[in-house]
Amino acid sequence: MKKRNQFSLALLGLMALSISSCAEKEDNNTINEPSPFATVSDKMTFKVDTLYTEFESPWGMTWLPDGRMLVVERKGEILVFKNDQFTGEKLTGVPETREVNQAGMLDITLHPDYANNGWLYLAYSRPEGDGDVLVISRAKLDGNNMHSVEEIFVCGPEWKGGRHFGSRIVFDNAGYLYFSNGDKGSRPANAQELDNDHGKIHRIKDDGSIPEDNPFVNTPGANPSIWTYGNRNPQGMVYDKENDRLWSVEHGPKGGDELNLIEKGKNYGWPVISYGINYDGTILTELTEKEGMEQPVTYWVPSIATCGMTLVTSDKYPAWKGNILVAGLAGQQVARVELDGTQYVGEEKLLDGIGRVRQVSQSPDGYIYALVEATGLLVKLIPQSS
């Protein structure tokens, strides 16, 4: 059974109002003493430290080696934080985007060898033809100025409406870049067709070129960047460096959100199989499984509207190590998913009622942060001693 840990919305509201005027400075080798605002979960006690409350629609975050944290707003801004405080600064030179529904500035990450090559990667939409396209670009920073912007991959064809654009970017141990792109909503069949880039997870080199061992490189008519297909709208991805595994979460329709282990060349079934139904309550498909199509590791009915995700590897959360944390939009939560290798064990609801959690990430110094839209929050989970 999936476990649920409820706690007071009033308490969360109080914490949301109690912004730290100066962020706590914890020694990396210590755990804070219990706070009167501590939350007791199934396996850990933690405090929610609210760092910022004025976001509109934040989507992604990353940390630079100098300690700055960059947070992406979908409308096309990238805010600069330092020492858990907003500096009041935003990056300049950011490529233009068009915010339409779920399209806009969507993700940001660093090249694994950023210290030497300085490449920063972005996923965003921009106008093209009579619609919009998802673009993967790379750029460099000089202080807060973004420059040398290069579009390294443009997804096609363009699409109207701004729905189901994904998109997350991750790198693996070999330096390959994976990014997700949704099926664009109005035509689910995109996900099963290999001649378009929609409803897929893609694998490219860091300069946008195509690896020779991609699964469909030699398939006539197939787009060679495709790594997997049959993915409805994957808005979360994380790479497990220790075990060389790629994980993704994707939105189902009404029900049927999925956690998937992403493997080369596989078909994840959308829209042929699903645990969800149409938004009007009618049957989408009679099938929940089919030969040649992958089953999710777990799924959510009703939907929590899965979004960003992270894998806990930090010693700061010893009882959560190896767990996947999944942001929930409609669920207004972070789902802590326990795994035994690649098998689902159980689940706990964290931060219940905090708002629409768009992204959850682990910082280089090992702390868990979450971005929440509507309530506009940036929060940090601080472990407490028992």
N, C-alpha and C positions, 0 to 999 in steps of 0.2 A: 504494500500500500504506500502511496505517496504521503509523507508526513506533512503536517501543516503546523507552523508555530505562529500563533496570533499574538500581537501585542498592541498596546494602546495607541490609537491614532492621535489622541490628545498629547501623549508623550512625544510622538514624532513631531507634532506641530510645535510643541515647546522647543524641541531641539532645533527645528528649522528656523525659529526666531532667534535662537541663541548663537548667532554667527560668531566665530572666534575672531576677535579683533587682532589677535596675534596667534597664529597657529601653534599648537603644542609642539615642543621640540623633544621627541622621544629618543633616547639612546637606542641605537639599532640592536643592542644586545639585551635590552630590558623590555619588560611588559608593564604597562601602567597599572597602578593600584585601582581597585574597583571604583567606578564613578556612581554617584546616586542616580544617574541616568542610564546605567548599564542595562543592556538587553541580554537576557539569558536565552540562548538558543539550545538546541538539542545537545550540541557538543562543545560549544564555546560561549563565553560571555564577552560582549564587545560593546563599545560606545560608538554612537554615530556622531561624528563631528561635522557640522555643517559649515562649509568653507565659503559658499557663494550662493546667492538666491536670485540672480537676475538674468539667467539664461532665458532665451525664447525657445529655441529648438536645437539643443546641442546633440551632436551625433557621434563624434569621435574625439580621442585624446591620445597624446603621446608625450614622452619626456625626452628632452635633449640632454646630452652629456653634462652641460653646465648647470643642470638642475631646473631649467625652465620647463614648465608643462604647457603644451599647446592644446587648446580645446576648440574644436570646430563647431561653428553654428551653421545650420543648413542654409541660411540666407547668404552665406559666402564670406563670413568673417572668421578669423582665427585669433582667439584671445590668448594673451600671454600671462601665465601665472608663475610665481616664484615663491618658494617657502610656503606653499599652500595659500597664498594670497594673490588676488588679481592685481596685477601691476598697473592697471589702467591703460595698458598698451595693447595694440593689435598689430598683427603682421601687415606690412604693406607689400604691394606687388603680387598679391594673391590673384590667380586667374579668375576671370569673370565666370559666374555661373548663373543659371536661371532657376529660381526656387518655384517649383510647381508641385503641389501635393507632396509626394515623397521624394521628389527629385531636388537636387541642390548640391551643396558641399556636404559630402557624406563621410569621408574617412581620411585619416592621416596616419602615417607610420614612417619609421626610419629604416634605411638600408641597414642590414646587419653589420656592415663595415662602415657605418656612418663616420666614425672617428677618422677614417682615412680618406673616404671619398666624398663625404658631405651631402649625399643624396637623401632628400626627403620626398616621400611619395604621397600623392593625393588621389582620391576617387571623387568625382563630381560630375554633374550633368551640365551640358551647355546646348544652346540651340543649334540645330542643323536641319536644313531643308524645311519641311513643314512640321517638325517635331523636335525632340531632344535626344541626345546620345549620352551614354555613360562614357566618361573619359578617365583613363589612368595616366597621370602625369608625374614627372619628377622635377625637382627644383633644388636650389641651394639657398642657404641663408647667409646674409651678412648682417649681423645684429638682428634686428626685427624686419629686415627687408628681404623678401623672397625674390630671387632672380634666377636667370638661366632656366626658365620653365620650358620643359619639353613634353609634348604629348607623345607618350610611347605606345598607347593602344586606345583605339576608338571603337566602341561596340556598335554593331549595326544589325539591322537597319534602324534609322531613327524612329521614334515612337511618340505619339501624342498622349497627353494626359498626365504624365509624371508619376505613374504608379508602378510599383514593383521594380525599383532600380537597384535593389541590394543596398549597400555594397560595402564589403569589408576587404581589407588587404592584409595578407600575412606572408611572411617569408619562411622557407624551410631551412634545414641545416645545410643544404647544398647551395643556398642562395637563390633558389627559384621563387618567383612571386606568384601567389594565388590571389585571385579576386573573384567575388561573387556578383552575379547580375540576375535580377529577377525576370520573370516571364512577361512583364509589362501589363499583366492583369486582364486586358481586354481580349487576349488570344492565348489561352493556356497551352494550346497545341505547340506554341513556340518551343516549349521545354523539351518536347520529344523529337524535334527536327534539328538535324545537325548542320543545316545551312544558314543558321542565324546564331547570334551570340546570346540570346535571351533564355532565361531559365536554366542557366549553366553556372558551373564553377570553372574558371579558366586558369591555365598555368603558362607563364611566360618567363623569359629571362629578364634580368633587371634593366635591360635596355629596350624591352618590348619585343625582341625577336622570339622566335618559336623554338622550343627545345625539340631536338630531333626524335626523342623517344616519347613525345606526347601520343596518346592512344589513337588519335584519328588523323594523324599526319598523312597517312597513306590511304585514307578512305576517300574515294571520289565524292566531291560535292560537300564534304564536311569542312567546317572551319577548324583549322589545325590547332588553335589555342585551347580548344575544349578539353577539360580534364574529366568532368562528369556532366551528366545531363539529367533531365527530369526533376529539376530543383525549382520549386515554385517561386519563393522570394527569400533567399538566404540573407538575412541581415546580421548574422553573427558568424564569425569564424575564429578559431584559435588553433595554433600549432603546438603540439606536445613535443618539445625538443628531445626530451629524454627517450621517448619511445617512438619517435618518428611517425606521429599520427596527426592527421588533420581532422578536426571536428567542425561541424557546422550546425546551426539551428536555422530553421526556415518556418515562415508563417504558413499554416494551413488556411483553408477558407474559414468556415464556421466550425471550429474544432479541427483537430489534426495537425497542430504545430508539431514539428519533429526535431529531435536531436539525432544527427547522422554522423557516422564515421565515414569520412570521404576517402574513397579509394579509386585508383586509376581506372578510367574508362567505364565506370559503373552507371547504371540507370536507376535513379531514385524514385521513378514511378509517376510523378505528376504529369498530367492529370488523370492517368489511367487508374491508379490506385490511390486511395486516400482514406484516412480515418475521420475526415470532415464531411460536412454537407454544404450545400449552397447557402448563401446568406439569407435567402427567403425561406429556408427550412426544407426545400425540396432535395431530392436525392441527386448528388453529384455523380457518383459512380457506385455500382453495387460491389465493387472489388476493393478489398483491403490488402490483397497480396496477389502476386502473379509471378510465374516463373520468369527469371531474367531481370527482375526488378527487386531492389534492395528494400529490406524492412528497416524502419527507424530503430535506434537503440532504445528510445522511449518516445512517447508522444503525449500531447496534452489535449484532453477533452473535458471541459470546455477549453478553448484557447486561452493562453495567457498572453498571446501576441509576442512571441519570442523576438529578441533583438540582439544586442551585443552580448559577448560572452568572454570569460577568461578561465584559465586553468590555474588553480592555486598550487604554487610550488614553493611558497614562502614559509620559512620556519616561524614566522610571526603567528601563523594560524595552524599549529601542528595537527589539530583534530580535523582540519579541512584539507590537508595536503592531498593532492590527487583528485580533489573534487572539481567539478565544473560549475561555475556560477553563471547563470543565464538571466539576462535582463528581461523583465516582463512589462509590456506597455499596458495593455488592457488589464492584466493581472495586478499591476501596480506593486511589483515585488521584485526580488531577486530569488530565483530558484536555485537552491544548492543541491546539485545532483551528485550522489555518491555512485562510484563505479568500482567494479572489481575487474581490472584490466579494461576490456571494452564492453563489459556486461553491466546493465543497470542494476543497482542494488536498492536505492531508495532516494527520497527527496524531502527537503524541508523548505518551507517558505520563510524568507528573510525580508525585513523591511516592509512588511505588509501594510499597504495603504499609503506609502510614501509619495506616490505619484507615478507617472509613466516613465519607467526606467528605460532609458535608451541605450546606455552602454555601461559596462562594468569592466574595470581593468586593474591589473596588478602593476604597481610602479616598480622601477628598478630597485628601490630600497625595500620592496616587499610588502607595501601596504595596498589594501583594496580600496578603490575609488569607484563611485558611481555617478553618472550623469542622469538627471531627471528633468524631463520636459513638462510643461504645464505649470508645475510648482517651481521650475527653474533652478533646481538645486545642483550643487556639486557637494557630495558628501564623502567622508573618509571613515572607514571602519577601523576602530582602534581596539586591539585586543586588551582584555582586562585580566588581571590575576584573579584566581579563584579564592 
